[in-house]
Amino acid sequence: MKRVLLYAAAAICLLGCARNEVSRKEMDGYVILEQSRGRNLGFSPESGLMFIEDKGLLFKDLDRDGQLDVYEDWRKPFAERARDLASKMSVEQIAGLMLYSPHQAVDYGPEVTGPQGQFLKDDNVRSVLVVRLRTPESGAIWNNNMQALVEGIGMGIPVTISSDPRNETKAVAEYNAGSGGKISLWPVMLGMAATFDPELVQEFGRIASSEYRALGIATALSPQMDLATDPRWNRFYGTFGESRELCADMARAYIDGFQTSEGEDALEDGWGYASVSAMCKHWPGGGSGEGGRDAHFFYGKYAVYPGNDLEDGMWPFLSGAFRLDGPTAKAAAVMPYYTISYGQNPSGENVGNNYSSYIINDLLRVKYGYDGVVCTDWCITWENDRPEEAWGKPWGMETASIEERHFKAIEAGVDQFGGNCDAAPVIAAYRMWEEKYGAESARERFERSAVRLLLPIFRTGQFENPYCDPAKAAAIVGNPDYMKAGFEAQIKSVVMAKNAGAALPAAKGSKVYIPSRTRDYETVCNAARQYFEVVSNAAEADFALLCINAPDGGVGYDFSRSDSGYLPISLQYRPYCAEYAREVSVAGGDPLEDFSNRSYKGRSVTTANEWELDMLEKCRAEMEGKPVVTVMALTRPTVVSEVEPLSNALLLSFGVQYQAVMELICGNSEPSALLPMQMPASMKSVEEQFEDVPFDMEPYTDSEGNQYDFAFGLNFSGVIKDARTEKYARR
């Protein structure tokens, strides 16, 4: 027997039932019905939600029809529920499911804003990307407010909140043992790679997913697992480096950590209440932009393959993200990159990967059998009317209408559109599909995407309880244990590249000189004072410490130039002239340009922070032979030939707090990290390497005779040789 029960009566009617005891638990703004023999059901008293009893168990009547539909029955397999719900949805509702909101900031309060309410109700958006959250509590309450809103409309489909990586730190942040924070702080992905420790990365995934779910976040727009084959790319720091084997192992561990639920949290196939769906990016690899330029801008739209090596870029996906060790089997979603994979489509078509049937259908879907969600990168269907601001990125489809862009992407195999909360062009694309392929085909195609998009919501248990406890969010997010784990990972991520004359470790309490022009001077001094005596001049010091940033050599384009605007991207401090660049670019052509050769040969660029090298040279002279310790913050490979000769010790960091570096300098911890990429000998080597090929530069050799190649690093005893170098080092 089935019957509809009001939420207030549900707890009374079944309370004490021998088969299923139900208790009502009042939370902060929502209610949980706890069932002894069934799933706990979270709901808002304001939504008017009713319940259905079947065989003594309670189920949400999400569509308010008085019937227990398959999708409402938590006893059914996820896939069966998703297919049932997709079959019941209108075209407009499916179109909303295929949307992904632009970036949302929760700065001032957790209320649902007018525009947010509009895209949730009018456009049926159910995927929302959050950037800033004021506090953990406000993040949880904002989630709950959105869930309460959508619970009472349509098919009762919960909102899925997602986030780009949230756990990256700033150098100026301070770590205090036993104290908490707004979220645990870890090195950037390149720093994770420098640990060469997949188990550490999996632990990060478990911790970060716990924090995400406490905030109401159920999808991670990560990992960024592009193989970093061009050293100039400005997103190099967000990758796992240059080795396809290391990248695959790290990505596999990362996704297993995020997606796997265990014990009471597990529901089906390793998915459950602790799971966060991973959207790995960027298929088929975004690290081969010509000249190292980035595809967020029109001048970086072309990925090139002078080494004919598309395969290496796909390897981390095929051997990592799609072959997990854990029970969830593969990453829940994939995001293609903006780039046009130039010359790779046998048909000769050159369009952005998000529009490419060859890249998505032929390769990803058919050849490699991936049937999860494919979500575009953000704003690929927007107009490119503000090119200097990285606005729309419709590469290869610039002259098409917005509706035609949506149709082209769906035809290529895309399920969801990042950065779009307007359903109209998706509905227009549906009508275009009807006209081209017929009504039955259109319905089948859109239902297929709906099933893919619904599965992650079922798998993470949100249909039963999408709410989160603000008090629990405050207790979990950034708790002391998580903060400690992140800080220890930071220490493990710092590479010691040079230690001439055993300059390190420096004795605790010794006198250190830090030049006053040093970036973040006060913060660096405050961190150093915990271990050393900071003095104001070189004459008093036992050693000098300089914390510098790697050279900032630009983005490869200058809008103010009267010529083509293309420039080299420099990885050195001193002015650089591109003497060894290509005469003719591999790719070219753009509606904004009346030429096709994007070469920058013979052009010069001046690094924005050359002054940091000047400061180092001056400090070296002032120290008169006493040790100089240089800490260089890296976001990508760097030509260190200017810095290394001036440094007795050289530490390379990847998004860590200054305090983590001090732990190594004083010897509290021993360096253990390894280079996750090659460090080029010169800009000539950079210009002559192929954008798509890993390990094709001449590595730098320092004054100690050490070559800064992949998997090189020092500890206090010398060059590190261990199980990691045995497994991953190039032969």
Buried (B, 14 or more C-beta within 10 A) or exposed (E): EEEBBEBEEBBEBBEEBEEBBBBBEEBBBBBBBBBEEBBBBBBBEEBEBBBBBBEBBBBBBBBBEEEBBBBBBBEBEBBEBBBBBBEBBEBBBBBBBBBBBBEBEBEEEBEBEEEBBEBBBEBBBBBBBBEEBBBBBBBBBBBBBBBBBBBBEBBBBBBBBBBBBBBBBEBBBEBEEEEBBBBBBBBBBBBBBBBBBBEBBBBBBBBBBBBBBBBBBBBBBBBBBBBBBBBBBBBBBBBBBBBBBBBBBBBBBBBBBBBBBEEEBBBBBBBBBBBBBBBBBBBBBBBBBBBBBBBBBBBBBBBBBBBEBBEBBBBBBBBBBBEBBBBBBBBBBBBBBBBBBBBBBEEEEBBBBBBBBBBBBBBBBEEBEBEBBBBBBBBBBBEBEEBEEBBBBBBBBBEBEBBBBBBBBBBBBBBBBBBBBBBBBBBBBBBBBBEEEEEEEBBEBBBBBBBBBBBBBBBBBBBBBBBBBBEBBBEBBBBBEBBBBBBBBBBBBBBBBBBBEEBBBBEEEBBBBBBEEBBBEEBBBBBBEEBBBBBEEBEEBBBBBBBBBBBBBBBBBBEEEEEBBBBBBBBBBEEBBBEBBBEEBBBBBBEEBEEEBBBBBEBEBEBBBBEBBEBBEBBBEBBEEBBBBBBBBBBBBBBBBBBBEBBBBBBBBBBBBBBBBBBBBBBEBBBBBBBBBBBBBBBBBBBBBBBBBBBBBBBBBBEBEBBBBBBBBBBEEEEBEEEBBEEBBEE
